[in-house]
Amino acid sequence: MAVRLSLTPRYPLLPTTYPIPPRATQFRRFAVQNSVSGSDESRKLVLEVKEKLEREHSSLPLGRNGRDDEEMILWFLKDRKYSVEDAVAKLTKAINWRQEFGVDELTENSVKGMAETGKAFIHEFLDVNLRPVLIVVASKHLPAVHDPVEDEKLCVFYVEKALSKLPPGKEEILGIIDLRGFSIENADLKFLTFLFDVFYSYYPKRLGQVLFVEAPSVFRPLWQLTKPLLKSYASLARFCSVDTVRKEYFTEATLPAIFRN
């Protein structure tokens, strides 16, 4: 049976040495955690954006992740430094994209085939900074074999799934790209650009950091081509070793199995 991302159970903040409890494996809505939501000024700006969207973009859907979603509106206002015009422009693009891409229709079943390749997964534990962790195994990404559209769907599904696991008060996720065994057949400039563009345009400020683990020399030219396209998001990238992942991002109990050997 397909599990949709709209289920909304909440769970308490847990020590990183404990697994997320079973009830938290259901996906909850990733609510915007913010410290200014109660202020009169931010409330005024949220209403201003809502009114502008209703007046100028009435065809956009309502409800969760729609033009009247105040949590989503506030998040985009924060991203756009509380500029109403900029927030409306970016929100309009994001809401249209969610419709066109079919984000709310993505389920475990709909991405099952690509998920079974093992090229990506959500780690069951948070990192030491209490961030959900999305792991990509680059050596299992085969652009000449796999359907790029299905790759993108899997990517977005896992982003949504990771965000659904945000503990209260936390706003960002950690991305880890395991580059051990990476070769030229795994290189995919288009997909790497898509990944960062998704975060920049549709999930702003949700990606806290990306670790490129054990990057071989063959990966460097691909990164040099991609880096200028990522703009400020390139600064989120860190090239590191497996040992760094072990020592700085996880405890012994929460370390992903693929980094234990």
Phi, psi and chi 1 to 4 in degrees:
 res  aa     phi    psi   chi1   chi2   chi3   chi4
   1 MET       -  133.7  177.1  174.0  159.7      -
   2 ALA   -70.0  141.2      -      -      -      -
   3 VAL  -107.8  120.6  179.1      -      -      -
   4 ARG   -90.9  159.2  -68.9 -170.7  177.1  -83.2
   5 LEU   -83.7    3.2  -62.7  175.4      -      -
   6 SER   -89.5   -5.7   56.9      -      -      -
   7 LEU   -66.6  144.7  -60.6  179.7      -      -
   8 THR  -129.6   42.2   60.0      -      -      -
   9 PRO   -68.6  147.8   25.5  -33.2      -      -
  10 ARG  -111.8  158.7  -68.5 -176.6  179.5  -84.4
  11 TYR  -146.0  153.9   52.5   93.0      -      -
  12 PRO   -72.2  159.0   26.7  -35.4      -      -
  13 LEU   -64.2  132.8 -169.8   60.2      -      -
  14 LEU  -117.4  150.3  -62.3  170.4      -      -
  15 PRO   -60.0  147.2  -20.8   32.0      -      -
  16 THR   -68.2  -13.5   54.6      -      -      -
  17 THR   -84.2   -5.1   53.2      -      -      -
  18 TYR  -106.0  146.5  -62.9  159.7      -      -
  19 PRO   -73.3  157.4   28.2  -35.8      -      -
  20 ILE   -65.2  131.6  -64.2  173.0      -      -
  21 PRO   -63.1  157.4   23.0  -33.2      -      -
  22 PRO   -53.0  -40.9  -27.1   35.3      -      -
  23 ARG   -65.4  -20.7   63.6 -168.6  176.3   91.9
  24 ALA   -84.0   -4.6      -      -      -      -
  25 THR   -74.4  -16.3   59.0      -      -      -
  26 GLN   -72.6  143.5  -67.0  177.2  -56.2      -
  27 PHE   -81.0  130.1  -53.1  152.2      -      -
  28 ARG  -102.7  160.3   64.8  176.3  175.9   83.2
  29 ARG   -67.2  133.2  177.2 -175.6  178.4 -177.1
  30 PHE   -83.3   96.4   50.5   95.4      -      -
  31 ALA   -74.0  147.7      -      -      -      -
  32 VAL   -71.9  122.6  173.3      -      -      -
  33 GLN   -96.1  120.3  -50.2  -66.3  -20.5      -
  34 ASN  -148.1  159.4   71.4   89.0      -      -
  35 SER  -104.9    1.2   59.0      -      -      -
  36 VAL  -121.1    8.3  -64.2      -      -      -
  37 SER   -62.9  -23.6   59.4      -      -      -
  38 GLY   -87.4   -6.0      -      -      -      -
  39 SER   -74.5  147.0   72.4      -      -      -
  40 ASP   -62.7  -37.4  -68.8  -20.3      -      -
  41 GLU   -68.4  -45.0 -174.8   59.9   28.0      -
  42 SER   -66.3  -37.2   62.8      -      -      -
  43 ARG   -63.1  -41.2  175.1   63.8  179.2  163.6
  44 LYS   -62.2  -41.9  178.0 -178.1  176.2 -178.5
  45 LEU   -68.8  -38.2  -68.8  173.1      -      -
  46 VAL   -60.0  -45.4  166.8      -      -      -
  47 LEU   -66.1  -35.1  -67.3  176.8      -      -
  48 GLU   -64.7  -41.7 -170.2  174.2  -21.4      -
  49 VAL   -65.4  -43.8  169.7      -      -      -
  50 LYS   -57.7  -46.5  -79.9 -179.2   66.5  175.8
  51 GLU   -64.6  -39.7  -68.3  168.5    0.8      -
  52 LYS   -67.8  -39.8 -168.3  171.9  180.0   64.1
  53 LEU   -65.6  -40.5  -73.7  169.9      -      -
  54 GLU   -65.9  -38.3 -178.8  179.0    7.3      -
  55 ARG   -75.2  -41.0 -174.0  170.8   60.2 -107.3
  56 GLU  -104.0  -17.5  -61.0  177.7    4.3      -
  57 HIS  -139.4   52.4  -56.4  -79.8      -      -
  58 SER   -65.5  -16.9   59.7      -      -      -
  59 SER   -78.2  -12.8   62.0      -      -      -
  60 LEU   -67.7  147.0  -68.2  175.5      -      -
  61 PRO   -68.7  159.1   26.9  -36.4      -      -
  62 LEU  -101.9  173.5  -60.6  170.9      -      -
  63 GLY    92.3 -161.5      -      -      -      -
  64 ARG   -56.8  128.2 -172.0  174.7   74.4   89.1
  65 ASN    61.4   24.5  -65.3  -44.3      -      -
  66 GLY  -107.8 -172.8      -      -      -      -
  67 ARG   -71.3  -11.9   61.7  177.5  169.9   83.4
  68 ASP  -109.7   12.8   62.8  -19.9      -      -
  69 ASP   -78.1  102.4 -174.5  -28.0      -      -
  70 GLU   -69.0  -31.9  -65.5 -171.1    4.0      -
  71 GLU   -65.9  -43.5  -69.2  178.6  -17.4      -
  72 MET   -65.6  -41.9 -174.1  178.9 -174.8      -
  73 ILE   -59.7  -45.9  -70.8  172.0      -      -
  74 LEU   -62.9  -40.0 -179.9   58.1      -      -
  75 TRP   -62.2  -42.7 -172.7 -100.9      -      -
  76 PHE   -71.9  -30.8  -84.5   73.2      -      -
  77 LEU   -62.7  -43.9  -86.3  168.2      -      -
  78 LYS   -62.0  -42.4  -70.8  168.3   64.3  177.7
  79 ASP   -63.5  -36.4  173.0   61.8      -      -
  80 ARG   -95.1   21.3  -63.1  -68.7   85.0 -169.9
  81 LYS    54.6   38.8  -64.1 -179.9  170.1   55.5
  82 TYR    63.4   27.0  -68.4   93.3      -      -
  83 SER   -85.9  117.7  164.9      -      -      -
  84 VAL   -62.3  -46.9  169.8      -      -      -
  85 GLU   -60.1  -46.2  -67.4  -67.6  -25.3      -
  86 ASP   -67.7  -39.3  -69.6  -11.6      -      -
  87 ALA   -65.1  -41.8      -      -      -      -
  88 VAL   -62.2  -44.0  166.5      -      -      -
  89 ALA   -62.3  -45.0      -      -      -      -
  90 LYS   -72.8  -37.3 -164.6  163.6 -174.6  175.1
  91 LEU   -63.9  -43.4  -91.7  165.7      -      -
  92 THR   -59.3  -44.2  -58.9      -      -      -
  93 LYS   -63.5  -43.3  179.6 -179.6  177.5 -178.6
  94 ALA   -67.5  -43.1      -      -      -      -
  95 ILE   -67.1  -41.2  -64.5  170.6      -      -
  96 ASN   -61.4  -42.6  -83.6  -36.1      -      -
  97 TRP   -62.0  -43.8  171.2   78.2      -      -
  98 ARG   -58.5  -40.0  -69.2 -174.4   69.8   90.2
  99 GLN   -65.8  -50.7  -82.9 -168.0  -58.7      -
 100 GLU   -65.2  -38.1  -66.1  165.6    3.5      -
 101 PHE   -78.2  -23.5 -164.2   88.5      -      -
 102 GLY    76.8   38.9      -      -      -      -
 103 VAL   -56.3  -45.6  176.2      -      -      -
 104 ASP   -71.8   -8.5  -66.1  -28.2      -      -
 105 GLU   -95.7   -6.2  -57.9  -55.5  -46.8      -
 106 LEU   -72.8  133.5  -64.3  174.6      -      -
 107 THR  -137.6  170.1   65.6      -      -      -
 108 GLU   -55.5  -41.1  -65.6  -82.4    3.5      -
 109 ASN   -67.2  -40.1  -86.6  -12.1      -      -
 110 SER   -69.5  -22.3   69.7      -      -      -
 111 VAL  -111.8    9.3  -59.2      -      -      -
 112 LYS   -56.5  -46.0 -177.3  178.8  179.2 -179.6
 113 GLY   -58.8  -46.8      -      -      -      -
 114 MET   -73.4  -34.5 -162.2   59.0   69.5      -
 115 ALA   -62.7  -32.8      -      -      -      -
 116 GLU   -70.0  -10.2  -71.7  177.1  -14.8      -
 117 THR   -70.8  -19.9   65.2      -      -      -
 118 GLY    77.5   12.7      -      -      -      -
 119 LYS   -73.0  -17.8   66.3  168.0   61.8 -177.7
 120 ALA  -157.4  155.0      -      -      -      -
 121 PHE  -166.1  162.0   59.6   94.3      -      -
 122 ILE   -96.5  125.1  -58.8  -61.6      -      -
 123 HIS   -68.6  144.2 -174.4   42.0      -      -
 124 GLU   -73.1  -18.5   61.7 -179.2  -43.3      -
 125 PHE  -111.2  158.6  -63.0  102.3      -      -
 126 LEU   -81.2  162.1  -52.8  176.0      -      -
 127 ASP   -82.4 -176.5   77.4  -17.5      -      -
 128 VAL   -66.4  -17.7  -65.8      -      -      -
 129 ASN   -95.9   13.8  -63.9  -52.9      -      -
 130 LEU    62.1   40.1  -59.3  179.2      -      -
 131 ARG  -108.7  136.8  -63.7  175.5  -63.5 -169.0
 132 PRO   -60.2  149.8  -23.4   34.8      -      -
 133 VAL  -122.9  123.1 -177.6      -      -      -
 134 LEU  -105.2  120.2  169.2   56.3      -      -
 135 ILE  -112.0  132.6  -62.1  176.2      -      -
 136 VAL  -116.6  129.0  175.5      -      -      -
 137 VAL  -101.0   97.4 -177.4      -      -      -
 138 ALA   -61.6  -31.9      -      -      -      -
 139 SER   -67.5  -14.9   63.1      -      -      -
 140 LYS   -98.3    1.6  -64.8 -177.4  178.4 -178.9
 141 HIS   -91.6  116.2  178.4   67.3      -      -
 142 LEU  -123.8   87.6  -58.3  170.3      -      -
 143 PRO   -60.1  -25.7   19.2  -31.5      -      -
 144 ALA   -77.5  -15.6      -      -      -      -
 145 VAL  -109.1  -43.6  176.5      -      -      -
 146 HIS   -85.5  145.5  -59.8  152.8      -      -
 147 ASP   -68.2  120.1 -176.5  -20.0      -      -
 148 PRO   -61.8  -31.7   21.2  -33.1      -      -
 149 VAL   -66.3  -41.8  173.3      -      -      -
 150 GLU   -68.5  -33.6  -64.0  -55.1  -48.4      -
 151 ASP   -60.6  -44.4  -84.6  -25.4      -      -
 152 GLU   -66.1  -39.1  -67.7  176.5    0.0      -
 153 LYS   -63.0  -43.0  -71.5 -179.8  179.1  179.2
 154 LEU   -62.1  -41.9 -178.2   67.9      -      -
 155 CYS   -58.0  -51.5  169.4      -      -      -
 156 VAL   -66.5  -39.1  172.5      -      -      -
 157 PHE   -59.2  -43.8  176.5   77.9      -      -
 158 TYR   -71.7  -32.2  -82.1  149.5      -      -
 159 VAL   -62.6  -46.6  170.0      -      -      -
 160 GLU   -61.3  -41.9  -69.4  -91.4  -40.7      -
 161 LYS   -65.5  -42.7 -176.9  173.9 -179.4  177.6
 162 ALA   -62.5  -44.2      -      -      -      -
 163 LEU   -65.5  -30.6  -69.5  171.8      -      -
 164 SER   -67.5  -16.9   76.8      -      -      -
 165 LYS   -97.7    7.0  -66.2  179.5  177.2  -67.3
 166 LEU   -60.9  126.8  -77.8  169.4      -      -
 167 PRO   -69.7  159.4  -16.7   31.0      -      -
 168 PRO   -54.6  133.3  -26.5   35.8      -      -
 169 GLY    87.5   -5.2      -      -      -      -
 170 LYS  -108.8  148.2  -64.2  -62.0  178.7  178.4
 171 GLU  -127.4  -13.1  -58.2  174.6  -22.2      -
 172 GLU  -124.3  157.5  -61.6  176.1  -23.0      -
 173 ILE  -116.1  163.4   68.7  174.7      -      -
 174 LEU  -109.3  131.5  171.8   67.2      -      -
 175 GLY  -105.8  135.2      -      -      -      -
 176 ILE  -126.6  122.8  -58.5  179.4      -      -
 177 ILE  -110.5  109.9  -59.3  179.8      -      -
 178 ASP   -81.8  110.6 -177.9    1.6      -      -
 179 LEU  -100.5    9.8  -71.2  166.1      -      -
 180 ARG   -65.2  130.8  -68.3  172.9  -63.2  177.1
 181 GLY    81.0    6.0      -      -      -      -
 182 PHE   -66.1  136.2  178.5   89.2      -      -
 183 SER  -136.7  177.8   66.2      -      -      -
 184 ILE   -60.8  -28.9 -165.3   65.5      -      -
 185 GLU   -71.1  -14.0   68.5  178.2   -1.8      -
 186 ASN   -94.2   -9.8  -52.5  123.3      -      -
 187 ALA   -66.5  132.4      -      -      -      -
 188 ASP  -151.6   84.2 -167.1  -15.2      -      -
 189 LEU   -59.3  -40.7  176.9   61.9      -      -
 190 LYS   -62.0  -44.7 -178.3  179.1  178.6 -178.6
 191 PHE   -70.0  -40.3  179.9   75.6      -      -
 192 LEU   -62.2  -39.5 -168.3   57.9      -      -
 193 THR   -66.4  -41.3  -55.7      -      -      -
 194 PHE   -58.1  -44.7  168.3   81.4      -      -
 195 LEU   -57.7  -48.8  176.1   62.4      -      -
 196 PHE   -71.7  -33.9  -80.9   91.2      -      -
 197 ASP   -65.5  -36.9 -173.9   55.0      -      -
 198 VAL   -58.9  -45.6  160.2      -      -      -
 199 PHE   -68.4  -41.2  -82.6  105.2      -      -
 200 TYR   -67.5  -45.8  176.1   79.2      -      -
 201 SER   -88.0  -34.9  -61.0      -      -      -
 202 TYR  -117.7  -19.9  -47.1  126.7      -      -
 203 TYR  -132.7   58.4  -58.5   96.9      -      -
 204 PRO   -60.4  137.6   24.5  -35.5      -      -
 205 LYS    61.3   20.8  -62.5 -171.1 -176.6  -60.3
 206 ARG   -93.9  -21.7  -68.7  -58.0 -163.0  179.3
 207 LEU   -91.9  110.9 -175.9   61.8      -      -
 208 GLY   -79.5  -37.7      -      -      -      -
 209 GLN  -166.1  153.7 -168.4  175.0   28.8      -
 210 VAL  -126.5  125.1  179.8      -      -      -
 211 LEU  -100.1  123.9  -54.2 -178.9      -      -
 212 PHE   -98.6  105.8  -70.6  103.3      -      -
 213 VAL   -95.2  124.2 -178.0      -      -      -
 214 GLU    55.1   52.6  -57.6  -70.6   -1.4      -
 215 ALA   -68.0  123.6      -      -      -      -
 216 PRO   -78.8  167.4   30.8  -35.7      -      -
 217 SER   -61.8  -29.2   58.0      -      -      -
 218 VAL   -68.5  -19.3   69.3      -      -      -
 219 PHE   -80.8  -25.7  178.7   76.5      -      -
 220 ARG   -58.0  -45.3  -61.3  -70.5  175.7  165.1
 221 PRO   -60.6  -37.0  -24.4   35.1      -      -
 222 LEU   -63.3  -41.8  175.3   63.9      -      -
 223 TRP   -65.6  -39.5  174.7 -113.8      -      -
 224 GLN   -65.1  -31.7  -68.3  -55.1  -44.3      -
 225 LEU   -74.4  -36.1  -73.1  171.9      -      -
 226 THR   -80.0  -37.4  -51.6      -      -      -
 227 LYS   -51.0  -46.5 -171.6  175.9  179.4 -179.9
 228 PRO   -63.4  -26.8  -21.3   33.6      -      -
 229 LEU   -76.2  -19.3  -56.0  175.8      -      -
 230 LEU   -87.5  -13.5  -53.3 -177.0      -      -
 231 LYS    54.1 -130.6  -57.7  176.7 -177.5  178.3
 232 SER   -65.4  -22.0   62.8      -      -      -
 233 TYR   -68.5  -19.5  -92.5   55.2      -      -
 234 ALA   -61.3  -27.6      -      -      -      -
 235 SER   -70.1  -13.5   65.5      -      -      -
 236 LEU   -80.6  -12.2  -60.0  179.6      -      -
 237 ALA   -80.9  138.8      -      -      -      -
 238 ARG  -134.3  125.6  179.3 -174.7 -177.7 -174.8
 239 PHE   -90.1  126.7  -72.7   80.9      -      -
 240 CYS  -150.8  175.6   66.5      -      -      -
 241 SER   -99.7  167.6   65.3      -      -      -
 242 VAL   -60.1  -37.5  168.6      -      -      -
 243 ASP   -61.6  -37.5 -165.7   49.7      -      -
 244 THR   -65.0  -42.3  -63.1      -      -      -
 245 VAL   -58.5  -46.0  174.1      -      -      -
 246 ARG   -61.9  -46.4  -68.4  171.2 -177.9  154.5
 247 LYS   -82.5  -32.3  -67.7  179.2  178.2  179.2
 248 GLU  -106.1  -16.3  -63.0 -174.8   22.3      -
 249 TYR  -120.0  -15.5  -68.8   89.3      -      -
 250 PHE  -142.8  161.6  -62.2   94.3      -      -
 251 THR   -93.0  173.2   66.0      -      -      -
 252 GLU   -58.6  -36.9  177.5   60.7   29.5      -
 253 ALA   -76.2  -24.5      -      -      -      -
 254 THR  -108.5   -0.2   64.1      -      -      -
 255 LEU   -62.5  131.5 -178.5   67.6      -      -
 256 PRO   -58.6  141.5  -25.9   35.9      -      -
 257 ALA   -58.6  -33.4      -      -      -      -
 258 ILE   -68.3  -14.9   63.3  171.3      -      -
 259 PHE  -106.4   13.9  -62.5  125.5      -      -
 260 ARG   -86.3  -20.4  -69.3 -172.7  178.7  -84.2
 261 ASN  -107.6      -  -61.2  -39.1      -      -
